[in-house]
Amino acid sequence: MPDTNRTKFIFVTGGVVSALGKGIASASIGLLLQKRGLTVQNIKLDPYLNVDPGTMNPFQHGEVFVLDDGSETDLDLGHYERFLGKSLDKRNNVTTGQIYNTIITRERRGDYLGATVQVIPHVTEEIKSRVRALARNGDRPDVVIAEIGGTVGDIESLPFLESIRQLRLEEGLQNTMFVHLTLVPYISTAGEFKTKPTQHSVKELREIGIQPDMLLCRCSKPISDSLRQKISLFCSVPTRSVAVAPDASTIYEIPIQLHNQQVDEIICEHFGLDVPAPALDEWEGMVDKIKNPRCRVKIAICGKYVNLKDAYKSIIESFNHAGVPADARVDLIWVSSEEIKHSGPERFLHDVDGLLIPGGFGERGVEGKIESIRYVREKKIPFFGICLGMQCAVIEFARNVCNIEDAHSYEFYRDLKHPVIHLMADQEGVTELGGTMRLGAYPCVLQEGSRSHQAYGSLEISERHRHRYEVNNSYRELLTQNNLIMAGVSPDNRLVEIVEIADHPWFVGVQFHPELKSRPIDPHPLFRDFVRAAVEYNRKREATENVGNKNEELAGTTTKSH
């Protein structure tokens, strides 16, 4: 008989190639089980030696997802939070760097009493303890879903795979489940799918002692039942447990695809869990809105990582969420801030319905961002600035409205006469880069009647931060005299958190990262209102253009009559 009082463990591995979507698969399974009434915790086990991704180049790793407790984590934590609709903490992301840092600290302290410290048992025991820690907390979850980063066959992943092999032995077959995500490529020249990559991936797993209980076959389009049966035969997985995960128009459709193939039912049967069917009506309604919007708007994102969309993963998803209440599809236009600097903003922004400047670090491309902001401010195009985007907005306002021509940020130039953006006081003397910024959730007090107050519907909020620099308080009075509204400040009034321009359709800059708290069922209020402003701007612009076209037609008709 299965022990329904014990936490169940699902281990999600990937094979053949990376970037197949293990994070989405793990989050989707978590959502389905949660909708069945089970409590779920997701954990990402990353094999790289960095302690966290905070100091890693976004071109290598994508965005850094910051949690409420200030942890800098993998972007898959964002998928977990968005799908599960809950906030996670530092326990939900484990790296090899963290594991080795803990073990070496213990060894230096003498905790191992002179024993030879080895991968087995010391590293594997530490990995297992991190996974089990999620099952031992006060609100013990029914299910822990552990995603192992990388692919089967990677040298750096081996300690994690060995750890989950041991966990199956220790926790029992009925309390553990192996789900393997693998690629079934379509070879266009042959006109058929090929199962050999999947067979070899499973073979690799078996060689280290892991037999998958379920396969999720990633493919460009659905595969036939006969192909599923072939995979079942060669991989020793029941045909029913060979699920197909074809490309989808939105990631939020994946849970529905898996549910239609009874993936959640099979998992519950494996664990002996008698729970009701998932309530997916609200989720399905949200997906339908995303797939079938009534209107479209164009919003430009001006940054320096525009060639790697994963650097802005949470921003992209926040726009998908915000489009739902506006009944709009948000078409994102990626604009390099360096190209703006060289070619001017008119070429790239003349037909957009909104501009977003995201966060970032470094001086490269900043002047292009500032020029973009000036353009949309003067043209009355909706604007949203996040972190560095807000700082650029303050610099632009100081230069072109307050007439401080050499206004700039202390981050880029130390010898400044007018550093309108300056280093935070508690960052003075900080030399280490990792985990030393202003990180995590902090409270903010909003100005009554401001756009931000209208969006949130509250005068006190909490948002996540990741920055070292802030608006220089020496310039606050001059900025406000010129009608830049300090719409949000820290409770002690020392830090400016939000700036707005009143005589503008929608101009908001925030020092925090609202994209980190947006959810598909609960869009972030600032993204929601920004998209609504873009829709309204689009409606008025098209109406004006239509009037102009009619006037041209009438003028042409009059000319011909004469």
Secondary structure by P-SEA (a helix, b strand, c coil): cccccbbbbbbbbbcccccccaaaaaaaaaaaaaaabbbbbbbbbbccccccccccccccccbbbbccccccccaaaaaaaaaacccccccccccaaaaaaaaaaaaaaccccccccccccaaaaaaaaaaaccccccccccbbbbbbccccccccaaaaaaaaaaaaaaaccccbbbbbbbbbccccccccccaaaaaaaaaaaaaaccccccccccccccccaaaaaaaaaaacccccccccccccccccaaaaaaaaaaaaaaaaaaacccccccccaaaaaaaaaaacccbbbbbbbbcccccccccaaaaaaaaaaaaaaacbbbbbbbbbaaaaaacccccccccccbbbbbbbbcccaaaaaaaaaaaaaaaccbbbbccaaaaaaaaaaaacccccccccccccccccccccccccccccccccccccccccbbbbbbccccaaaaaaccccccccccccccccccaaaaaaaacccccccccccccccbbbbccccbbbbbccccccccccccccaaaaaaaaaaaaaaaaaaaaaaaaaaaaaaaaaaaaac
